Amino acid sequence: MSVRRSDSPPPTRRAEPLQRLLFGGVYGSVLASALAAALSHEGTPANPGYDALWVALSAVASAAAHGYAHSIAHQTGEDTHVTASAVRSMLTEWPLVAATVPTIAVLLCAHAKWWGEESAIDVALTINTVALFGWGVWAARVAGRNWPGSFRVGGVDVLIGLFIVFANVLSK
């Protein structure tokens, strides 16, 4: 068995924000899709305004937890500025929250009675699935893959979105 070794150097400090953006975009799109798919109002009227708030708060909590976990994981015994480091780490997770904005916007449009909440959820799942394709293609291009390889990566990311869509259909 041969081990494939990458001859590319580790990412530079300048590349780290791009990696965080790509990671947060994928993670946030998956999170928003899962949250939207889980919305149900069995026996109660739909409240898309509340649901939009729920998605937003969940995204902020997830970003904070992810940033805090990274901060704690990289903490050493000599760290004296743990709080500042943890806050900085949490703030770098903004792409995760930003990736949920389309879902929040669609739910707010349903709250404004532009369409029903079920239609809004379908639209949000579609937008997020397309976004996952875009995030996958972009990440692969940044990693140096050619266009056909990038489209394959995007296709795999779409499978994550389709899994959530199918799980949503099966659960309802």
RAHUWO-V45335 format. One record per pair of residues at least 6 apart in sequence whose C-alpha atoms are under 8 Angstrom apart, sorted by sequence separation. I is the first residue (numbers start at 1). J is the second residue. D is the distance in whole Angstrom. If there is no record, write none. Layout:
# RAHUWO-V45335
i:I j:J d:D
i:I j:J d:D
This chain:
# RAHUWO-V45335
i:40 j:46 d:8
i:109 j:115 d:7
i:110 j:116 d:6
i:111 j:117 d:8
i:140 j:146 d:8
i:141 j:147 d:7
i:75 j:82 d:7
i:110 j:117 d:6
i:140 j:149 d:7
i:141 j:150 d:6
i:107 j:117 d:7
i:110 j:120 d:6
i:140 j:150 d:5
i:71 j:82 d:8
i:109 j:120 d:8
i:139 j:150 d:8
i:39 j:51 d:7
i:138 j:150 d:7
i:107 j:120 d:6
i:137 j:150 d:5
i:140 j:153 d:7
i:71 j:85 d:7
i:72 j:86 d:7
i:106 j:120 d:6
i:107 j:121 d:7
i:136 j:150 d:7
i:137 j:151 d:6
i:71 j:86 d:5
i:106 j:121 d:8
i:136 j:151 d:8
i:137 j:152 d:8
i:137 j:153 d:6
i:106 j:123 d:7
i:136 j:153 d:5
i:137 j:154 d:5
i:68 j:86 d:5
i:71 j:89 d:6
i:103 j:121 d:8
i:106 j:124 d:6
i:133 j:151 d:8
i:136 j:154 d:4
i:36 j:55 d:8
i:67 j:86 d:7
i:68 j:87 d:8
i:70 j:89 d:7
i:135 j:154 d:7
i:136 j:155 d:8
i:35 j:55 d:6
i:67 j:87 d:8
i:133 j:153 d:8
i:134 j:154 d:6
i:136 j:156 d:8
i:68 j:89 d:6
i:103 j:124 d:5
i:133 j:154 d:4
i:136 j:157 d:6
i:67 j:89 d:5
i:68 j:90 d:6
i:102 j:124 d:7
i:103 j:125 d:8
i:132 j:154 d:7
i:133 j:155 d:6
i:135 j:157 d:8
i:32 j:55 d:7
i:67 j:90 d:4
i:133 j:156 d:8
i:66 j:90 d:7
i:67 j:91 d:7
i:103 j:127 d:8
i:133 j:157 d:6
i:65 j:90 d:7
i:67 j:92 d:7
i:102 j:127 d:7
i:103 j:128 d:8
i:132 j:157 d:5
i:133 j:158 d:5
i:64 j:90 d:5
i:67 j:93 d:6
i:102 j:128 d:8
i:132 j:158 d:6
i:32 j:59 d:8
i:63 j:90 d:6
i:64 j:91 d:8
i:66 j:93 d:7
i:31 j:59 d:7
i:130 j:158 d:7
i:64 j:93 d:7
i:129 j:158 d:6
i:132 j:161 d:7
i:63 j:93 d:5
i:28 j:59 d:7
i:63 j:94 d:7
i:129 j:160 d:8
i:129 j:161 d:5
i:63 j:96 d:6
i:128 j:161 d:7
i:129 j:162 d:7
i:63 j:97 d:7
i:125 j:161 d:7
i:59 j:96 d:7
i:60 j:97 d:6
i:59 j:97 d:5
i:125 j:165 d:7
i:56 j:97 d:7
i:59 j:100 d:7
i:56 j:100 d:7
i:55 j:100 d:8
i:56 j:101 d:8
i:55 j:103 d:8
i:56 j:104 d:7
i:55 j:104 d:7
i:52 j:103 d:8
i:53 j:104 d:8
i:52 j:104 d:5
i:52 j:105 d:8
i:52 j:107 d:5
i:51 j:107 d:7
i:52 j:108 d:6
i:49 j:107 d:7
i:48 j:107 d:5
i:49 j:108 d:6
i:48 j:108 d:6
i:49 j:110 d:8
i:48 j:110 d:6
i:49 j:111 d:5
i:48 j:111 d:5
i:47 j:111 d:7
i:28 j:95 d:7
i:29 j:96 d:8
i:32 j:99 d:8
i:36 j:103 d:7
i:28 j:96 d:4
i:32 j:100 d:5
i:24 j:93 d:7
i:27 j:96 d:6
i:28 j:97 d:6
i:31 j:100 d:8
i:48 j:117 d:6
i:24 j:94 d:7
i:25 j:95 d:6
i:26 j:96 d:8
i:28 j:98 d:7
i:29 j:99 d:5
i:33 j:103 d:8
i:47 j:117 d:8
i:24 j:95 d:5
i:25 j:96 d:6
i:28 j:99 d:5
i:29 j:100 d:6
i:32 j:103 d:6
i:46 j:117 d:7
i:20 j:92 d:8
i:23 j:95 d:8
i:24 j:96 d:4
i:28 j:100 d:6
i:20 j:93 d:7
i:22 j:95 d:8
i:23 j:96 d:8
i:24 j:97 d:8
i:25 j:98 d:8
i:26 j:99 d:8
i:21 j:95 d:5
i:25 j:99 d:5
i:20 j:95 d:7
i:21 j:96 d:8
i:24 j:99 d:7
i:37 j:121 d:7
i:36 j:121 d:6
i:36 j:124 d:7
i:37 j:125 d:8
i:36 j:125 d:7
i:33 j:124 d:7
i:33 j:125 d:6
i:33 j:128 d:6
i:32 j:128 d:8
i:30 j:128 d:7
i:29 j:128 d:5
i:29 j:129 d:8
i:29 j:131 d:7
i:30 j:132 d:8
i:29 j:132 d:7
i:26 j:132 d:6
i:25 j:132 d:8
i:26 j:135 d:6
i:25 j:135 d:7
i:26 j:136 d:8
i:22 j:135 d:6
i:22 j:138 d:8
i:22 j:139 d:6
i:37 j:164 d:7
i:33 j:161 d:7
i:37 j:165 d:7
i:30 j:160 d:8
i:34 j:164 d:6
i:38 j:168 d:7
i:30 j:161 d:7
i:33 j:164 d:7
i:37 j:168 d:5
